Amino acid sequence: MLPERITPAGDWNMSQNLYFAYGSNLNLSDLNAWLERNGYSPDLLEFHSPACLPDFEPAF
């Protein structure tokens, strides 16, 4: 479960969470800019592999 508001890395250890990118978050330069604006180091990102979550669907 994600926090209600993502806060700087000192308050939430992003390195312990896997993130499934969808939509604009697949744009690496846009995601890096968001991370920097919100106090995260883009160095925290590590590509693992394409993945799917069976029996789940995006909810907006």
N, C-alpha and C positions, 0 to 999 in steps of 0.2 A: 504494500500500500504506500502510495506517495504522500508526502506531507501536503497540507492544504496550499501552502505557498512554498516554493523552493527558495531556500535561503543560501547565503554564502557557504562554501565548503566547510568552514569551521563549525557550522551548526548542523550539517547533514553530510555524512560521509558517502559521497557519490560513488566512490571506488568499490563499495560493497553492493552495488545495484546493477542489474542488467537492464538495458534499455532497448526496446524494440522501436526502431525508427519507422515512421510512417509519414507520408506527405512531405511537407517542406523540410522536415528534419532529415530527409535524405540528402539535402543540399549541404554538403560539409562546410562550405564557407559561411553559409547562413547560420548553421548550428554553432560553429566556432565563434562567430560574432555574438550570438546569444549568450554563450557560456561566458565570454569576456565581460559583456555588459552586466551579467548577474553575479560576477565575482568568482567564477570557476576557471580553472586552467584548462584550455583545450587539450593539454597533455594527458588529461584523465581519460580521454576517449581511446578505446582499444577495439579494433575490429576483430570479431570472432569468426562469424560465418553467417550466411543467410540462414534464416530460421522461420519456422511457422509455429503457431500455437493452435493445435487442433482443438476444435470445439469452442473456439473463441472468435469474436468478430469485433471490429472497431465500433465504439459507441461515441456519439458526438452529442 
